[in-house]
């Protein structure tokens, strides 16, 4: 199998597998792929491209809940 034939076969196989997934499965795969892409970005870049409603939670300020 030549490299081009292999690439086309992999693409066709991927399409076949994705067609068998549910909508939730497709969404989960998309989120996983996006996480892999964003993992390559610097922290500064992540903060730059993040929408204003997202923030980093400071774990030091976590207040322990009072309970039983």
PEFEN-V921711 format. One record per residue. N is the residue number from 1. SS is DSSP state (H for helix, E for strand, L for the rest). PHI is phi in whole degrees, 0 to 359 (NA if undefined). BURIAL is # if it has 16 or more other ideal C-beta (glycine too) atoms within 10 Angstrom, else .. Layout:
# PEFEN-V921711
N_SS_PHI_BURIAL, N_SS_PHI_BURIAL
This chain:
# PEFEN-V921711
1_L_NA_., 2_L_286_., 3_H_303_., 4_H_292_., 5_H_296_., 6_H_298_., 7_H_299_., 8_H_294_., 9_H_296_., 10_H_298_., 11_H_298_., 12_H_296_., 13_H_295_., 14_H_297_., 15_H_299_., 16_H_299_., 17_H_293_., 18_H_293_., 19_H_297_., 20_L_274_., 21_L_277_., 22_L_282_., 23_H_300_., 24_H_295_., 25_H_294_., 26_H_295_., 27_H_298_., 28_H_298_., 29_H_294_., 30_H_295_., 31_H_296_., 32_H_298_., 33_H_296_., 34_H_296_., 35_H_298_., 36_H_295_., 37_H_293_., 38_H_290_., 39_L_297_., 40_L_278_., 41_L_274_., 42_L_286_., 43_H_298_., 44_H_297_., 45_H_293_., 46_H_300_., 47_H_293_., 48_H_290_., 49_H_268_., 50_L_286_., 51_L_291_., 52_L_296_., 53_L_278_., 54_L_263_., 55_L_210_., 56_L_268_., 57_L_279_., 58_L_279_., 59_H_287_., 60_H_289_., 61_H_269_., 62_L_294_., 63_L_265_., 64_L_288_., 65_L_289_., 66_L_274_., 67_L_218_., 68_L_299_.
